[in-house]
Amino acid sequence: MEQEFTTKDLMALNELMTFENWMAVKMKACAGCVKDASVKKMFCEMANMHYENHNKLLCFLKNCEGGED
């Protein structure tokens, strides 16, 4: 089954992917600014979660882009 995206759908996905990437970068930057190991670890874990969310959205788009083989 082929999915069709509206411009509104694509704009929302773009906004969400931008947010996830931005948050990952910010969390990584925060991790670099703190000295407490537990806080640094927490920021790194949050950054990884946001990177993962971004990558999942990208994979979703790539899978839909090519259609079914």
ABEGO torsion letter per residue (X at the ends): XBBBBBAAAAAAAAAAAAAAAAAAAAAAAAAAABABAAAAAAAAAAAAAAAAAAAAAAAAAAAAAAEBX
